[in-house]
Amino acid sequence: MENKYDVAGIEEIEPGKWKIVSVKGKEVGIYNRNGSYYALRNVCPHQQAELCKGVVTGTNLPSKPHEYIFGMEEGVVTCPWHGWEFSIETGKSLFDPEGCRVKTYSVKVENERIVVYA
């Protein structure tokens, strides 16, 4: 059974920003992506770096040779140690989406408060 944890007011995390909070004694990054909130465990599965201290950006999308299409703006967090990239929405790695992922948590907004279910 999941418990709910009130972690922040919506005014605390502006669009495009994030905040690291404690949920059940574990660090979790709460991300505001265009008014939608996502929660990722603050641990990179590669070598346990503090993932949520990495840069939030986009990435190059699949394209034709010599064509560069940038997308997923503010939807990718890059591990500060070795540059592994993960989707903020799904926790899946960009290089191995089925084999490597970061733990995600359900997030809801209730009465202007951000609530994580864990």
C-alpha positions in Angstrom: 0.0 0.0 0.0 1.3 3.4 -0.9 1.4 6.3 1.5 1.1 9.9 0.5 3.7 12.5 1.4 3.1 16.2 1.2 6.5 17.5 -0.1 6.0 21.1 -1.3 3.6 23.9 -2.2 3.2 24.4 -6.0 4.6 27.9 -5.6 7.9 26.4 -4.4 8.8 24.7 -7.7 8.4 27.0 -10.8 8.0 25.6 -14.3 11.4 24.3 -15.5 12.7 23.9 -12.0 13.0 21.1 -9.4 13.6 20.5 -5.8 15.1 17.6 -3.9 13.0 16.4 -1.0 12.9 13.5 1.5 10.3 10.7 1.0 10.4 7.7 3.4 14.1 8.6 4.2 15.1 8.7 0.5 16.0 11.7 -1.6 13.6 12.4 -4.4 13.7 15.1 -7.1 10.4 16.8 -7.8 10.3 18.3 -11.3 7.8 20.9 -12.7 7.6 20.4 -16.4 5.2 22.9 -17.8 2.9 22.6 -14.8 3.0 18.8 -14.6 5.0 17.3 -11.7 7.2 14.3 -11.8 9.3 12.5 -9.1 12.5 10.6 -9.5 14.7 8.9 -7.0 17.9 10.9 -6.5 20.2 7.9 -7.4 21.7 7.2 -10.8 21.6 3.4 -11.4 25.0 3.5 -13.0 27.2 4.3 -10.0 24.7 5.8 -7.5 25.5 9.5 -8.1 23.0 12.1 -7.0 21.2 12.2 -10.3 18.8 15.1 -9.4 21.8 17.4 -9.0 22.4 17.0 -12.8 21.5 19.4 -15.6 17.9 19.4 -16.9 17.9 19.8 -20.7 16.6 18.2 -23.9 18.3 15.8 -26.3 18.9 15.1 -29.9 16.0 13.0 -31.4 16.3 10.3 -34.0 16.7 11.8 -37.4 18.2 11.4 -40.8 22.0 11.5 -41.5 23.3 15.1 -41.1 20.0 16.2 -39.7 19.8 17.3 -36.0 16.5 17.6 -34.3 16.5 18.8 -30.7 13.5 17.9 -28.5 12.3 16.8 -25.1 13.1 20.4 -23.8 13.4 20.3 -20.0 12.5 16.6 -20.1 15.8 15.0 -19.6 18.1 14.9 -16.5 21.7 14.2 -17.1 23.8 12.5 -14.4 26.5 14.9 -13.2 29.1 12.1 -12.9 29.1 10.3 -16.3 26.4 12.0 -18.4 23.8 9.2 -18.4 20.5 10.7 -19.5 17.0 9.9 -18.1 13.5 10.9 -19.0 12.0 13.0 -16.2 8.5 11.7 -17.1 9.3 7.9 -17.2 12.6 7.5 -15.5 13.8 5.4 -18.5 17.4 5.9 -19.7 17.7 7.3 -23.2 20.3 4.8 -24.3 18.6 1.7 -22.9 15.0 2.4 -22.1 14.0 -1.2 -21.4 17.1 -2.2 -19.4 18.0 0.9 -17.3 15.7 3.2 -15.4 15.4 5.4 -12.3 12.7 4.8 -9.8 9.7 7.1 -10.3 6.9 7.9 -8.0 3.3 9.0 -8.6 2.7 12.7 -8.0 -0.5 14.7 -7.6 -1.5 18.2 -6.7 -3.9 18.4 -3.9 -5.1 21.8 -2.4 -2.1 23.6 -4.0 0.3 21.1 -2.5 2.5 18.6 -4.3 1.9 15.1 -3.0 4.1 12.0 -3.7 2.8 8.5 -3.4 5.4 5.9 -2.2 
